[in-house]
Amino acid sequence: MEDTLVDNQGLTLKNKIKLFFTKTMKEVPSEKCAVKDMLAGNLDKWSLFILYNLGYHRVMRFNELKGRIEGVSSRMLSLTLKRLESNGLVNRKVYAQVPPKVEYQLTEFGIGFSDKLIDLSQWYVENHLEAGNCECVEV
């Protein structure tokens, strides 16, 4: 019996997962899984909008971000920025002046992460829109 395209895709995915866990994750104890921590901590809706905006606008101040992300509270924006900074995705630059000036921008790692994230988001929207299940907000 001949393999179908779906069978081949399933096999390719299975091999990719096996390779990832046998080669890449072999040395990482499950309780210290950096991939799990990185994804779980940075794939909530506020993080996504922050990463999209910083990826597009490069450098932004707190109130600029707040103005572009509809519905986010100052507290949630602040907490999310701190988490993104502690995870190495965002740099926070404070200027010694009165009033204080703080700017945010993506790190090199944040740029790479955002690049992959936008590819995933694009794939999701394209495939989920076909089922009529997606509402999206512009950056």
N, C-alpha and C positions, 0 to 999 in steps of 0.2 A: 504494500500500500504506500502511495506517495504522500510525503508530508505537504501540508497546505501552508499558506502564508501565515495563518494564525498559529499553527504548530511551530513554525520556525521562529516567530516572534516570541512565543512562550519559552522556547528553548534558549533563545538569545538572552532573554531576561533572566532566566534561571542561571545561565552561565555567568552573567554579569554579577548577579547577587552572590553566587558561590565564590567568584574571584574576589569580590569586595571583602567578604567575610573571611576567606581563607588567607588572603595575602595582606590586605590593608588592616583589617580589624583583629588579626590574630594576636597581636601583642597588647591589645587594649582590654583591660578588665571591664566586664559589662557594667559595673557600678561607676566606672569613670569614663563612660562613652562620650567623648567630645562631640561626636556627630549628633547624638540624641540631645545633648545639652544645647548645642548651637541651634538646632532646628526648633526645638521646643521653645526656646527663649526668644527666638527672633522671627517667628512666623505668625504672630498675632496681627490683627488688622492695623493697629497703630504703628507697629514696627514697619510693616509693609509700606504704609503711606509715607513714613519718615524716610525710609530707604529710597523709595521712588523719587521723592522730592529732592533729596540731597544728591541723588544720582543725576537728576535733570538740571538742577540749579547750581550745583557744585558747593557753594558756600551760602549758608543761611543763618539768620539770627532766630532766636526763640520765637519772637512774635510773628516773624515771617512764616515760620513753619506752622504756628498755631492758626494763622489766617488762611493758610492753604489746606489745612486738614480739618474739614468740616466735622464738628461734633466732639472733637478732642478737648478735654479739660486741661487747664494749665498743669494741674497735678499729674495727670496721666501722661502728658507730653514730657514733663520733667522726669518722671520715673522711667519712661521708656527710653529717653535719651541716655540716662545714666546706665541703664542695662545694656544698651547698644554700645556705649563707650567701654563698659567693663568687659564686653565680649570682643572688643577689638575691631568693631565695625565703624565706629564714629570717633572722630577727634573733636575735642572741645577746646577752643582757644579763647582764653580770657585776656583782655587788654586792660592794662593798669591805667584807667582813666575814670573820671567822674562825669556822668553816671557810668557804671560798669558796662562794658561792651563784651558780649560773648558770641562767638561764631561757631557753627558746627559744619563739619564736612566729613565725607567718607574717607576712611583709611584706604590704603591699597587693597587690603583684604576685603574691606567693605565694598569697594568698587567691583571686585571679582565676584563676591557673593551676590551683589545686586544684579550683575550681568546674568548670572545663572538664574536668579530669582525671577527676573523679567521674562526669561525664556520659559520657565515653568508657568508663570502667570499667563503668558500669551497662549501656551498650549492649553491650559485649563479653560480660558475664556473661549477659545475657538471650539473646543470639544464640548464644553458645557452649554454654550449658547445654542448649539444645535438642538439641545433638549429643552431650550427656553427657560433655563434655571439660573441665569446670572444677571445681576444688576451691578454695573461698574461705575466708578466715579473717575472723572478726569483728574490728572495731576495739575 
